[in-house]
Amino acid sequence: MNRKVCLRGYTLIELIIVVAILSILLAMATPAFSTWTDKSQRSVIVHDLLGFFAVARQEAIMRGQQITLCPLDTNNSCVNDWHRPIYLFADPFNQRRLTDPNQLVRVFSMEMKGNLTASKAYFRYGPDGLIQGDWGNLTWCPDSGDARQAAHLVVNRGGRLRVAADTDGDGIPNKANGDPVQC
């Protein structure tokens, strides 16, 4: 019996074609993956912030005293740097400063990508659950800088947050004044 074994491998041309096809598919999938990641991060930050503000409002009502929510600097004073952890603490004398560690209610540390900014350095809830002082807003933008994936949260006088919608159909959320969010 004479058996010939035919060994055949891939030619260099075939390998180059396969690598080229895979490269094209990867190039097409990368933007979609980036958009999916931005949407996922947006969803997480929006829900976390909504929950954290709800806790602040609830604590103010339950304790019957003013609660402040803000990032703190090294002196434990409120600072408008929303990349820092956000502290929630009882602030009965409106000092906008954590003076007693026993007043600390909770800390919200965002371990995610993106850029969070706010219109002010702090938000205060009164014992009635209403925002004390000016209303405000927070904006989160993904690292990609794509404003279509941004989230804009508006804090109303009642102390509730609402997620801004795209009111003019350009795919970008609009601020309360109608201007599109910019990243």
Secondary structure, 3 states (H helix, E strand, C coil): CCCCCCCCCCCHHHHHHHHHHHHHHHHHHHHHHHHHHHHHHHHHHHHHHHHHHHHHHHHHHHHCCCEEEEEECCCCEECCCCCCCEEEEECCCCCCECCCHHHEEEEECCCCCCEEEECCCCEEECCCCCEECCCEEEEEECCCCCHHHCEEEEECCCCCEEECCCCCCCCCCECCCCCECCC
